[in-house]
Amino acid sequence: GGSITTAPFSVIAGDIPSNINASTASGGNCGTSYAYQWQKSTDNIYFTNISGATSQNLIHSSGLTQSTYFRRAVNCGVDQSYTGSILISVFNPGSITSGDQTISYNTSPSSILATAASGGNCGTSYSYQWQSSLSGYYTDFTNIPSATGQNLTLSTPLTQTTYYRRMVTCGSTTSYTSNAVVKVIDMNSITTNTIRKAGVTDP
């Protein structure tokens, strides 16, 4: 049935994996009339066919959201055989679960909570680094010193609206959670206007 020549690898959740390559089938009593069918599985036991994936190599057209095994079935006449399977491990950096916050000027926000990272090819050796930005633009984030835990606790009061995200490294792969924003409202800057009804004067 041939063999898969691509080594196992990991992708960031939602990304489209690289192609999986396999050698051509050989032997059998069908000449060279081999029929290929790629299959997938999340447990490496029960495999299902991938629609339209009938070439020698597998070209992915959509992103992966969970770690998945792939193999190729080969039919030669009435005979069927399989390659070994390959695991594409999906690296998920986790997500911020505590939501956005609105606080008063010069006060500290509540802790920012996030789920643990998962997947990837680093076991559970994830490296966390929290970052902040005043604009929320992805290139404007800078590391927060000593903020390397799963969650973020801020002890310094805030005077400006600030965006936060967590950078996660797994081996040579780095990914980020989505942003959480802590909106700061300065009550001293809000001007209160007295609205008078027409024809009414102060006593």
Salt bridges, closest charged atoms under 4 A:
ASP202 OD2 - ARG196 NH2 3.00
